[in-house]
Amino acid sequence: MMNNLLEVKKLSVTIGGKALLQDISFAVAAGDSVAVAGPSGCGKSTLLRTLCLLTPPSGGEVFFAGKEFRSYLPPDLRRRIGYVPQKAVLFGKTVEEDLAYPFQIAKQKPDEGRMKKLLAAVGLAAAFFSAKTETLSGGEAQRVALVRSLLAQPQVLLLDESTSALDVAATAQVEALLQQLRSEEGLTLLWVSHQEAQVRRMASRVLGLRSGEAVFWDRVEKWPAGGVV
């Protein structure tokens, strides 16, 4: 469909003879927010890694902006589809160096103002700009990794439990920023979350997985109480 930014058709992933995903199909409109829910080991992280070409699909098709996603060069696709894993991976010795990475890839001068503005939006004070990345807590590193992904201005952001190490206040700041970017810039979100309350706050639709298969795909209002599918 023309209005869908991302379309997944019968996607399957098999590694070492084990089927991790089987015949997954769904479509996401630009600016939408989709939660990917289900028990541990059901394939949620595998789905996100496949959508940004970190895990190869075994079958099916994925279309991004109307083109089969394997027709994109991986660096080009990853600029347009950002990915924030649960355990943050930081590239620079300082936060400033880490946040400069997207600008280096794009051969642009780092925008220090935007860096600091986004850091502040996720609750990290200006002093963090010069902090050494090895000194950051897990929650601080998660937020720096999120900001780095946002600085690349992706059209789609894949979030794998990306607030799991944050307290309630920091989680609320991250959620507010992402909702603002959805509203103002049309950012499209795919969340993996084990928190039912977060899913109901942030998502418009829910993809429920169990044992690598899609067992629920509908509006969040129809998602069963308790998040069980």
N, C-alpha and C positions, 0 to 999 in steps of 0.2 A: 504494500500500500504506500502511496506517495507520502503520507503524513508520518510514516514511521522512520525514525532515524536509525533504529537498530532492529533487524529481523533475524530471528533464530529459527531454523527449520530442521527438525529431526537431527539435532546435534548429538553426536555420540563421541565418547572418549574411552578408549581401552588402553591400559598400560600394563605390560607384563601379564597379559591374558586376563586381567581383571577389568570388568566394565565399570567405569567410574561414573559415566553419564550415558543414558540411553534415551534416544528419540526425544530430546528436549526441544519444544517449540514455544515461542512467545515473541511478541513484538512490542517495542517501546517507542512512544512518540517523543519528539523533541520537547524538552522541558519537563518530562514526566519523572516521577520518583518511584522506583520499584524496589521492594524488599525481597531478598532471597532468604527464605526461612526453612528450617528443618533441623533434625538432630545432627549431632557431630558425626562426621564421616559420610554424610549423604551426598556430597558432591558440590557443595556451595562454593568452596574455594577453587575447586577445579574448574567450575563454570567461569568464574571471573578470570582465572589465569588463561583459559582458552580464548576468551573474548579479547584479550590483548596480546595474543600470539606467544604467550610464554609456555603454554601446553598445547601440543598439536592435536587437532581434532582427528578422530578416526572415521567419522562419517557425518553426513548432513552438510548444511550450508549456513553461513552467517553473512548477512548483508549489512553494510554500514553506509549510510547516505546513498543507498541504491546500488552500491558495488559490492561484489563478493569480497569479504575482508582479506582473503589471502592474495588478492590482486594488488593490495597496498604493500609498499616497502615497510617492513616492521618499524623503522624509526618514524616514518610518516604517520602510521596508524597510532603509534603510542603517543604522539603529540596530540592527536585528536581524541584518543581514548586514554584518559589518565587512570592509573592504578595505584591504590594505597593499600599495601598489605597490612595484616594485623601487627606483625613485628616490623617496625620501621627499619629501613636500610638508608643510612645517611652517607653521602659521598664526600663531603668536605670535612676538613679539620675543625672549622668553625661553622656556626650557623650561617654566617654571611656567605662563606664559600659554598655551602650546600645549596643555598637559595639562588646562587648565581648560576647553577648548573643549567636550568632550562634556557637561560639567556645565552649561555655559551653554545648550546646545541643549535639554537636558532640564529647564532652569529649576531646577537644584539647586545647593546650595552645594558648591563644590569640596571633595573629600575629600583633603586634603593627605597624610594618613597613607597612604591607599591609593596615591596617586601615588608617594610615596617608596618604598613597599614594592615596587611593580612595577619602578620604576627599579633598585632594588637587585637584584631578581631577574634582570634582564638585564645586570647587571654595571656599572651606572652609579652612581657614588658620589653621596652626598647633595649634593656641591658642584655637580653638574650641574643641580640644581633651579633655581638662579638664573642659569645660564649663558645667554649670548645664543645664539639658534639659528643665527645667521650664522657663529658660530665653530666649530660642530660638524663633525666629520669625517663622511664618508659613512656609516660604520658606526654612529657615534653617532646620527646623524639617523634611520637605519633603526630603531634600537631605540626612540627617542623616539616615532616614528610608530606602532610596534607597541604600545607602552604606551598611547598615546592611544586606539587602537582598542579595546584591552582594557578601558579605563576605561568605555567605553560598554556593557560587558557584553553583547556580541553573542551570539547563539545559534550563528552560523556565522562563521568567520573565513577570508577569502580571502587567501592569501599568495603574492605574485608575486616569487619569488626574493628573499624578504625577509631572507635571511641572506647574500646574495652579497658584501657588503662587510665581513663579520665574519671575525675569525680563528677558529681552532679552538676556543679556550676560550670566546669569546663565543657562538659558534654552539651549543656544548653547553649554555650557560646558557639560551639562548632555547628550545632544544628541550626542556629539562627543565621549564621553566615551562609551555610549551604542553601537554606531556604531563600535568603536574599538573592543569592546568585541564580537560583532557579527563576525567581521572579524578574530580576533585572536583566539577566544575560541569557536566559533560556538554557542554563546548565541542566543536563540530564543525569540522573543519579541511579545507580544500581547498588543497593546496600546488602551486605550480609550482616545480619544481627541476630543475636540470641535473646534480645530484650524485646518482649512483646510490646511493652509500652512505647519503646522507641519506634518500632515498626508502625504502630498506630498513629504516632505523632508525625512521622516523616514520610510514610509511603502512601501513594494513591492506589497502587496495586501490589499484590503479593504473589510471588512464585514460590510454591511450597514443594520441596524436594523430599523424597524418601528413597533410600537405597539407589540413588542415581537416577530416579525417575520423577517426572513432574506429576504430582498428585493434587495440586491446587493451582489455579491461575485465574484470579478474579480481583475485583475491587476490594480494598482493605476492609470495607464495611461488611463484606460477606465472609471474611476470614473467621473461622470458629474461635470462640472464647477459649483462652488458654493457649492459643497458637498451635493447637494440635490438628494435624491434617492426616 
